[in-house]
Amino acid sequence: MNRPRKPSGSNPALIIGTLIAVAIVVGVIYQSQSTPDEDLEMVAIPEQVVEPVVQAPVVPEAVIPSAPEPQAEPQPEPALVSKTPELPGLDNSDDFIRERLLLINSKKEFSNWVKTDDLVRRSASYLDGLSNGVMLSKIFPLTPPEGKFATHNSDGTIWLNAGNYERYDRSINAIANTDMASIAKMFHFSRPLLEAAFSEMGYNPRQMDGIVLQAIDVILATPIIVEPIKLSRESVVYKFADPALEALPPMQKQLLRTGPENTKHIQQQAMALRNALLNPK
């Protein structure tokens, strides 16, 4: 596969694109036998972002504290002392990383997500996109939403059907059932591989840390909209009727489409991950 590269500056399209096209999430790739109207609806509010950001992103810098060195415990038998496995090279790291991720979450959805190749490089590119509010679905495809996008009209107003929120339940549940403390430990353990992948995109370690934390902050900054959401339609394209919502980054707009409860679940996990990264144990 072509190695993911640092986004240059083109056109975004959208999130869950993926924390989470950006590449969250990811599923533009399904939809083959729909009616013309359904096609318009899916195009109108796309499920995933498939292109990078318009402007050259500002790369933040930060420091994620290193995890403390584990204290060695006395062992009665030297032969029984377990050694920390050595990290493989970046090009040969897929099986090594996948095996450890599946120890954290062995659910079907999560297992499907990590079947792809070049896991570390894809993750680095995905996080880079997320930090700029974009989900790069072609880089890291996740589970497509179930069913079809739906709206309804009432007194001349177009509304986003609340039933659409359930379409994302499988992906949200897979993320909600992932232990973020373990993911943070995995980050610290595999950090040299991540630094190598970010280095290939032209980033230094402090920039990598800043990108990871900024990606989390973009998720946390997504507004929670509990009331019904109005849409507008220009030609075949649906947009949020509220200009403030339409002006949000693509990833945040995709989170809005998952519904307020799903957005809360994602934000709870994002906060748990942030705390675990900044307060390693």
C-alpha positions as CSV (number, residue, x, y, z in Angstrom):
1,M,0.0,0.0,0.0
2,N,1.1,3.6,-0.4
3,R,2.3,4.9,2.8
4,P,0.2,7.7,4.3
5,R,1.8,11.1,4.0
6,K,1.4,14.3,5.8
7,P,-1.7,16.2,4.6
8,S,-0.8,18.9,2.1
9,G,-3.8,21.1,1.8
10,S,-6.7,20.2,-0.3
11,N,-10.4,19.9,0.3
12,P,-12.1,18.2,3.3
13,A,-15.2,16.3,3.1
14,L,-15.8,14.7,6.6
15,I,-15.8,12.4,10.5
16,I,-16.3,9.6,13.5
17,G,-13.4,9.7,10.0
18,T,-11.5,8.7,10.7
19,L,-10.7,8.0,18.1
20,I,-12.1,7.2,16.3
21,A,-11.2,8.8,8.5
22,V,-10.0,9.9,10.2
23,A,-9.8,9.1,8.5
24,I,-13.9,7.7,12.9
25,V,-14.5,6.5,11.1
26,V,-15.0,5.8,7.9
27,G,-17.6,4.3,5.7
28,V,-18.1,6.0,2.5
29,I,-17.3,2.7,0.9
30,Y,-20.6,1.1,1.0
31,Q,-23.6,2.1,-0.9
32,S,-24.1,0.5,-4.2
33,Q,-27.8,-0.3,-4.8
34,S,-29.8,2.8,-3.7
35,T,-32.4,4.9,-5.5
36,P,-31.5,8.3,-6.9
37,D,-33.1,10.0,-3.9
38,E,-31.1,7.9,-1.5
39,D,-27.9,8.7,-3.4
40,L,-28.6,12.4,-3.1
41,E,-29.2,12.0,0.7
42,M,-25.9,10.1,1.2
43,V,-24.0,12.7,-0.8
44,A,-25.7,15.5,0.9
45,I,-24.5,14.6,4.3
46,P,-21.4,12.4,3.7
47,E,-20.6,9.7,6.2
48,Q,-16.8,10.2,6.2
49,V,-14.1,12.6,5.2
50,V,-12.0,11.3,2.4
51,E,-9.8,14.3,1.7
52,P,-7.3,16.3,3.8
53,V,-7.8,19.9,5.2
54,V,-7.9,23.0,3.1
55,Q,-5.3,25.1,4.8
56,A,-1.9,24.0,6.0
57,P,-2.4,23.0,9.6
58,V,-0.7,24.6,12.5
59,V,1.3,21.8,14.2
60,P,1.0,22.0,18.0
61,E,3.8,21.0,20.4
62,A,3.3,19.3,23.7
63,V,4.8,16.7,26.0
64,I,3.1,13.6,27.1
65,P,4.9,12.4,30.2
66,S,6.7,9.1,29.9
67,A,5.3,6.1,31.9
68,P,7.3,5.3,35.0
69,E,9.7,2.4,34.8
70,P,8.1,-0.7,36.3
71,Q,9.8,-1.8,39.6
72,A,11.4,-5.2,39.2
73,E,10.0,-7.8,41.6
74,P,12.3,-10.5,43.1
75,Q,11.9,-13.8,41.4
76,P,12.7,-17.1,43.1
77,E,13.7,-18.7,39.8
78,P,15.8,-16.6,37.3
79,A,14.5,-18.7,34.5
80,L,11.0,-17.5,35.3
81,V,11.8,-13.8,35.0
82,S,9.7,-12.4,32.1
83,K,11.4,-9.9,29.9
84,T,9.7,-7.0,28.1
85,P,9.4,-7.9,24.5
86,E,11.6,-5.9,22.1
87,L,9.8,-3.7,19.6
88,P,10.0,-4.8,16.0
89,G,10.9,-2.5,13.2
90,L,8.2,-0.2,11.9
91,D,7.9,-2.2,8.6
92,N,7.3,-5.4,10.5
93,S,5.2,-4.2,13.4
94,D,1.7,-5.1,12.3
95,D,1.3,-8.6,14.0
96,F,3.1,-7.4,17.1
97,I,0.8,-4.3,17.5
98,R,-2.4,-6.2,16.5
99,E,-1.8,-9.0,18.9
100,R,-1.5,-6.5,21.8
101,L,-4.5,-4.4,20.7
102,L,-6.7,-7.5,20.6
103,L,-5.7,-8.2,24.2
104,I,-7.3,-4.8,25.1
105,N,-10.4,-5.3,23.0
106,S,-11.3,-8.6,21.3
107,K,-14.8,-7.5,20.2
108,K,-15.7,-8.2,16.6
109,E,-15.9,-4.5,15.5
110,F,-12.5,-3.7,17.0
111,S,-10.9,-6.8,15.6
112,N,-12.1,-5.8,12.1
113,W,-10.6,-2.3,12.5
114,V,-7.1,-3.6,13.2
115,K,-7.1,-6.2,10.4
116,T,-5.6,-3.6,8.1
117,D,-1.9,-3.4,7.3
118,D,0.6,-0.8,8.2
119,L,-1.3,-0.1,11.5
120,V,1.2,2.3,13.1
121,R,1.6,4.5,10.0
122,R,-2.2,4.6,9.4
123,S,-2.8,5.5,13.0
124,A,-0.3,8.4,12.8
125,S,-1.9,9.7,9.7
126,Y,-5.4,9.3,11.1
127,L,-4.4,11.2,14.3
128,D,-2.9,13.9,12.2
129,G,-6.2,14.3,10.3
130,L,-8.2,14.2,13.5
131,S,-6.1,17.0,15.1
132,N,-7.4,19.2,12.3
133,G,-11.0,18.1,12.6
134,V,-10.9,15.7,9.6
135,M,-11.4,11.9,9.5
136,L,-9.4,10.3,6.8
137,S,-11.5,7.3,6.0
138,K,-9.4,6.0,3.1
139,I,-6.5,5.7,5.5
140,F,-8.2,4.0,8.4
141,P,-11.7,2.6,7.4
142,L,-13.9,1.7,10.4
143,T,-17.4,0.3,10.5
144,P,-19.9,1.8,8.1
145,P,-23.2,3.1,9.6
146,E,-26.1,0.7,9.3
147,G,-29.1,1.5,7.2
148,K,-29.8,4.6,5.2
149,F,-29.6,8.3,6.0
150,A,-33.0,9.7,6.6
151,T,-34.7,13.1,7.0
152,H,-38.3,14.2,7.4
153,N,-40.2,17.4,6.5
154,S,-42.5,19.2,8.9
155,D,-44.3,22.5,7.9
156,G,-41.6,23.2,5.3
157,T,-38.7,22.5,7.7
158,I,-36.2,19.6,7.0
159,W,-35.1,17.7,10.1
160,L,-32.4,15.2,10.7
161,N,-34.2,12.0,11.8
162,A,-33.2,10.9,15.3
163,G,-33.4,7.3,14.1
164,N,-30.1,8.0,12.3
165,Y,-28.3,8.0,15.6
166,E,-28.7,4.2,16.0
167,R,-26.9,3.6,12.8
168,Y,-23.6,4.3,14.6
169,D,-24.3,2.1,17.7
170,R,-21.9,-0.7,16.7
171,S,-18.9,1.6,16.3
172,I,-19.8,3.6,19.4
173,N,-20.1,0.5,21.5
174,A,-16.8,-0.9,20.3
175,I,-15.1,2.4,21.3
176,A,-17.0,2.6,24.6
177,N,-15.9,-0.9,25.6
178,T,-12.2,-0.2,25.1
179,D,-10.2,0.4,28.2
180,M,-8.5,3.8,27.6
181,A,-5.9,3.2,30.4
182,S,-4.7,0.2,28.5
183,I,-4.6,2.2,25.3
184,A,-2.5,4.8,27.0
185,K,-0.1,2.1,28.2
186,M,0.0,0.8,24.6
187,F,0.9,4.3,23.4
188,H,3.8,4.5,25.9
189,F,5.0,1.0,25.1
190,S,4.9,1.5,21.3
191,R,6.0,5.1,21.4
192,P,9.3,4.5,19.4
193,L,7.2,3.1,16.5
194,L,4.8,6.0,16.6
195,E,7.7,8.5,16.6
196,A,9.2,6.8,13.6
197,A,5.9,7.0,11.7
198,F,5.4,10.7,12.6
199,S,9.0,11.4,11.7
200,E,8.3,10.0,8.2
201,M,5.6,12.7,7.9
202,G,8.1,15.4,9.0
203,Y,7.1,15.7,12.7
204,N,9.3,15.7,15.8
205,P,8.3,13.9,19.1
206,R,6.9,17.1,20.7
207,Q,4.8,17.7,17.6
208,M,3.5,14.1,17.7
209,D,2.4,14.6,21.3
210,G,0.7,17.9,20.4
211,I,-1.1,16.2,17.5
212,V,-2.4,13.4,19.7
213,L,-3.6,15.8,22.4
214,Q,-5.1,18.2,19.9
215,A,-7.0,15.3,18.2
216,I,-8.6,14.5,21.6
217,D,-9.4,18.2,22.3
218,V,-11.2,18.5,18.9
219,I,-13.5,15.6,20.0
220,L,-14.0,17.1,23.5
221,A,-15.0,20.5,21.9
222,T,-17.9,19.0,19.9
223,P,-21.2,20.6,21.1
224,I,-23.9,18.3,22.5
225,I,-27.1,19.0,20.7
226,V,-30.1,17.4,22.4
227,E,-32.9,19.2,20.5
228,P,-33.9,18.2,16.9
229,I,-31.4,19.4,14.3
230,K,-32.7,21.5,11.3
231,L,-31.2,21.0,7.9
232,S,-31.2,23.1,4.8
233,R,-31.0,21.9,1.2
234,E,-29.3,23.6,-1.7
235,S,-29.8,21.6,-4.9
236,V,-29.0,18.1,-3.8
237,V,-26.8,19.0,-0.8
238,Y,-28.0,18.9,2.8
239,K,-26.4,21.2,5.3
240,F,-27.0,22.1,8.9
241,A,-29.4,25.0,8.9
242,D,-27.7,26.6,11.9
243,P,-24.6,28.5,10.5
244,A,-22.7,27.9,13.7
245,L,-23.1,24.1,13.3
246,E,-22.3,24.2,9.6
247,A,-19.1,26.0,10.4
248,L,-17.8,23.3,12.7
249,P,-14.9,21.1,11.6
250,P,-16.0,18.1,9.5
251,M,-15.2,15.6,12.3
252,Q,-17.4,17.5,14.8
253,K,-20.2,17.6,12.3
254,Q,-20.0,13.9,11.9
255,L,-20.1,13.4,15.6
256,L,-23.3,15.5,15.7
257,R,-24.8,13.0,13.3
258,T,-24.2,10.2,15.7
259,G,-26.5,11.9,18.2
260,P,-26.0,13.5,21.7
261,E,-25.8,10.2,23.7
262,N,-23.2,8.7,21.3
263,T,-21.2,12.0,21.3
264,K,-21.2,11.9,25.1
265,H,-19.9,8.3,25.1
266,I,-17.1,9.3,22.7
267,Q,-16.2,12.3,24.7
268,Q,-16.1,10.3,27.9
269,Q,-13.6,7.9,26.3
270,A,-11.6,10.8,24.9
271,M,-11.3,12.4,28.3
272,A,-10.3,9.1,29.9
273,L,-7.6,8.6,27.3
274,R,-6.3,12.2,27.8
275,N,-6.1,11.7,31.5
276,A,-4.4,8.4,31.2
277,L,-1.8,9.8,28.7
278,L,-1.0,12.8,30.9
279,N,-1.0,10.9,34.2
280,P,0.8,7.6,33.3
281,K,1.0,4.9,36.0
